[in-house]
Amino acid sequence: MTKIIYELSGWIKNDVDENNFMDQIKKILEDFKFELINEQCSKTKKLAYPIKKEEFGKFFTFYFYGNNKDIENFKNKIKKINEILRFIILKRKYLKIKS
């Protein structure tokens, strides 16, 4: 089975502890046996428009190797996390990470 690179990006609520949130996502990735490549979380930023009545948020990104058959179940699991305001999962053809 070939590994596919995926990107999970989105916004979390401003008052969320990003370390706990990042650990929670890593645990879900481990549960699905996806291999984490890189993770990033920004500091608080003002949103261009309110999302779920929130005006500030933190942007996060995870890059990981996954497989096609489990990605839909992974997406459904991510949907249930209340701290996430909005997210998207993309397939990446290649990945260039800035140091």
C-alpha positions in Angstrom: 0.0 0.0 0.0 1.4 3.4 -0.9 1.6 6.2 1.6 -0.3 9.3 0.8 0.7 12.7 2.2 -2.2 14.5 3.8 -2.5 18.0 5.3 -5.0 18.8 8.2 -5.4 22.5 8.7 -7.8 24.7 10.5 -8.7 27.1 13.3 -9.2 26.4 16.9 -10.8 28.6 19.6 -8.5 31.2 21.1 -8.9 30.0 24.7 -7.8 26.4 23.9 -4.4 25.3 25.2 -2.6 24.5 22.0 -0.3 21.9 23.6 -3.2 19.8 24.8 -5.0 20.2 21.5 -1.9 19.1 19.5 -1.5 16.1 21.8 -5.1 15.2 21.2 -4.7 15.3 17.5 -1.4 13.2 17.7 -3.3 10.6 19.7 -6.0 10.3 17.0 -3.3 10.0 14.3 -1.7 7.2 16.3 -5.0 5.5 16.7 -5.4 5.4 13.0 -1.8 4.3 12.6 -1.0 7.5 10.5 2.6 8.7 10.6 3.1 12.3 11.6 5.5 14.3 9.4 5.2 17.8 10.9 2.9 20.0 13.0 2.5 23.7 13.5 0.3 26.0 15.6 0.3 29.7 15.4 -0.3 32.3 18.2 -3.7 34.0 18.5 -4.8 35.9 15.5 -7.9 38.0 14.6 -10.1 36.1 12.2 -11.2 37.9 9.0 -14.8 37.2 10.0 -16.4 35.5 13.0 -16.6 31.7 13.0 -19.1 30.2 15.4 -19.2 33.6 17.2 -15.5 33.6 17.7 -13.4 36.6 16.5 -10.0 35.3 17.5 -8.4 31.9 16.9 -5.2 29.9 16.4 -4.3 28.3 13.1 -3.0 24.7 13.1 -1.5 22.4 10.5 -0.6 18.7 10.6 1.2 16.9 7.8 1.0 13.1 7.9 1.2 9.9 5.9 -2.2 8.1 5.7 -4.2 5.8 3.6 -7.3 6.4 1.6 -9.5 3.8 3.3 -9.2 5.3 6.8 -9.3 9.0 6.0 -13.1 9.3 6.0 -13.3 7.8 9.5 -10.4 10.1 10.6 -12.4 13.1 9.3 -15.5 12.1 11.2 -13.4 11.8 14.4 -12.0 15.3 13.9 -15.5 16.7 13.3 -16.4 15.7 16.9 -13.7 17.9 18.5 -15.5 21.0 19.9 -12.4 23.2 20.1 -12.1 23.2 16.3 -13.9 26.1 14.6 -13.1 25.0 11.0 -10.8 22.4 9.3 -9.9 20.9 6.0 -8.0 17.8 5.0 -6.1 17.9 1.7 -4.0 15.4 -0.3 -0.5 16.6 -1.0 1.5 15.4 -4.0 4.7 16.5 -2.4 5.7 18.4 0.7 8.3 21.1 1.2 8.7 22.1 4.8 10.5 25.3 5.7 13.0 25.0 8.6 
